[in-house]
Amino acid sequence: MNEIDFLEQQAIEAAVKLRWNEAIEINKKILALDKKNLSALLRLGYCYWQLGKLKEAKSYYLKVRRLQPGNQLAKENLERIKVLEGKRLKKIKEVPNLDPNLFIESPGKTKSVKLINLGQKNILAQLMIGQEVILRQKKRKIEVRTRSNEYIGSLPDDISKRLILFLKAGSQYRGFIKEAEINRVVIFIREEKKGKKVMNYPSFPKTSTENILKVQNAEEATEPEEEEIAENDLEKLAEIIANEEKDYLPFSPEEEPDEDMEE
């Protein structure tokens, strides 16, 4: 392994652990050895973006574009910065203090979800990885909004339907930005509390691959697994919860007309 390969490995490790300043210093060492290293330039742009320093991020993405005019990552991020420059922002105000363990997966209790019906570009352009978001029911869907109530996007219909039921049953969730681009936003949803009526059901069903592994490893299981919930059972459970005492339901949906979504 040569020196650049070694430094690159260190830079990636620092970024994975969200140590942006450390990653910046390592990538600058790479540029000292190879000033046209596109990967290092892109990582520097990304690190400065995560620190909310738009001017510095832009300078590195422009260097990438000069070296490789068709680079898609540079193009998308420069578009994002351009949107923010239109708002005369030199620095993003709210940069989250990230926990390196934030996105640890827990089967049945966490899920990464790509949003649909994305909101306005000037809102999406300001999103930062690790930023906490609000999950809010609106009619038959779950909207995702910033803490200042700016619309980001919505959960897909199947996930919205399931979470609305679990929320009505007393479950609680937190959401965080995991990926953020002008045309793509992924959030990480984590179960914080399981409602009593859905205690035996996972918030997020296992994928087909996980189910295969579950069968293969069944003999090694030492604790009972949460039950899967079929579509028919989901409907029945929804009816049971809906017919129970109103006082039991700690979650009240808002029935406001749709707004804030990008036209």
N, C-alpha and C positions, 0 to 999 in steps of 0.2 A: 504494500500500500504506500503510494507516494504521499508527500506532504499535503497536497491539495485534497486528495481523497480523505485523508485523516481529518483535516479541518472541516470538510463538508459533513462528515459523519457527526462531528461535534456540534456544528451549526444546526443540523437537523434535530439532534437530541435536545439542544437548548430550546429550540422552537416548540418541540413536542411538549416540553415541560413548562412552556409559556414564559421562559426567561428571555424576554425580547432584547433587553440591553446587552446581555451576554451574547446572544445570537448575532447582534449587530457587529460587535467587536470581532467575532470570529469570521464573519463574512467579509469584513474589511481586510482582514489578514489574507483571505483568499484573493481579493482584488489586488492586493499588493503584489501577489505572485502572478496573477493573470487578470489584467484589467478588463478583459472582454469576456469574463466568465458570466454567461447569461443566468445561470442558476443562482449564483451569489447575488447578482443585481436584483433578480426577482425576489429573493428572500429578504434582501434589505428593504425593498419597497414594501413588502408585506409586514415586516417587523415595525417599520416606522408607522405604517397604517394602524397597526394594533396599538401603538402608543399614542395614536391620535395626531401625529405630526404629518399633516397633509403635504406641506411644502417639500419636506425631505422625501416622502414617499413618491411624490410626483417626479422629482428629479431622477430617481432611479428607474422608474418605469419609462421615462423619456429616453434614458440611456439604452434601455432594452429595445425600445422602438427604433432607435437610430441604428442599432446593430442588427436587428431583425424586425423589419417593418411589419411583417405579418404575424407577429407574436400575439396570440389571442388573449393571454393573461394580462399582458401589458395594455392591450387595447381596452379590455373590460374595466380594468382598474383606473385607467385614465378617464374613461367615460364617467365612472363613479365619482372621481375627484372633480371632474368638470361640473357635475350636478351640484356638488357642495360649494364650488367656487361661485356658482350662480347665486348662492345664498350668502356669499361673502364670508365664508368660514375659512379661517386659516388653520384652525385646529378644532378637532372634535372635542366638545366639552366633557361628555360623559364617557370615560374610559374605564370599563369594569376592572376591579381587582380580582384577577382570575385565580381560581383554585385549580391546581394541576389535576386534581381527582374529580373535577366537575363532571366529566363525560364518561365515567366508568359505567359500563353496561351491567344491568341486573336483569336476567331473564324474567319476563312477565311484569316487571316493575318499571322499566325504562324503554323508551323508543325514540329513534330519530325519525322525524317526519318532514317531508318536503311539502311546503305550503302551496296552496292554490289561490287563484284570484288575488294576486299580489297587489299591494297598494301603490301609492305614488312614489316615483323614483327618488324624489328628494328626501323621503322618509327612509326608504330602503338603503340609500347611499350612506346614511349615518349609522347603520347598524354595526355593532361590534361583536366579535366572538365572545361568548360568556355573558353577554348582556341579558339580564332577566326580563322576561316578557310576561304579559298577563293573558290568561286563557279566559275568554268570556263567551257565554252562550248568547246567541242571538237567533231567535226562532229555532230552526232545526240544525244549526251549525255552530261550530266553535270558532270564534274569531280570535286572532292573535294580535295583541296590541302592545305598544310600548307602555312603560309605567306612567307616561304622561298622556296616555289614551290615544296615541296615534295609530291608525290602522296599518298593520303589516301584511296580513293575509289570513287565510282560513285553513283549517284542517280539512283533509279529504272527507267526503261524506261518511264513509264507513267508520273512520276513527271518530269523527264528530258524534255519530249516533251512539257509539259505544261509550264514549266519555261522558256524554250528557246523562246517560243512564247511571253510570258509576258516580257521577257528581251528585245526582239526586239521591243516591243511596248513602251519601255521606263521605265519599272518597275525596281526597284532596291531592292536587298536583302542582308542580312548579315547572316552568318552561324557561329555556335558555337558548340564545342564538348559538348554533353550531357552525353553520355556513351562511355567508351573506354576500350576495352579488346583486347586481341590478335586476337580473332576470331569474334569480334562483335564491331561495331562502330555505334553510333547513333548521328546524329547532329540535332540541333535545328535551323530551318530557320525562319527568321523574315522579313516580308515585310517592307522596309524602305520608298518606294515611289511607287505609282501606276501610270502606264503609261496611258495617256489620252485615247488611243484606247481600253483599257480594264478596264476603270474606273468602269463600271457597273458589273464587274465579280470578284468573289473572287479569290485570288491567289491559295488558297487551298480549294477545294470543301468540303462541310460538309459531315460527315459520315452519314450512313443510320439512325443511332440512333439520330443524331442531326436533321436530316430532319423530323423524327417522332415528336420530341419535338417542332420543328418549326411549324408543323401543329397543334399540340395540343395547342400551345400558340399563335396562329395567332391572336386571338381576342384581346390579350393584347398588340400587337405590336403597337408602337407609331411612329416608323420611318420606311421608306421603306427599305427592305432588298436588298442586292446585288443579282443579278440573278445568277442562276446556269447556267453552260455552257455545253451543250451536245457535244458529240464527233463530230457530223456533223457540229455544229456551230463552234467548235474549228478549224476544217479544213477550213471552209469558212473564218473565221477570219484570219487564217494564210495566206490564199491566198490574202486577202485584204491588209494585212500589207506588204506582199512580193512585191506586185505590186505598192506600194506607193513610194514616192520619197526616194532615198537612203539616203539623208541627214537627214531624219526623224529618221533613225535607229541608235541609239547611241551604239549599241552592235554588234561587229564583231566577229564571231566565228573563232577559229583557226583550221586549217585543217592539223595539224601535225600527223604523224603516231603514233599509240599507243605505249606507253613506260611506264616504271616505275611500271607496275602492276606485282604483284607476279606471278611467273610461277607455 
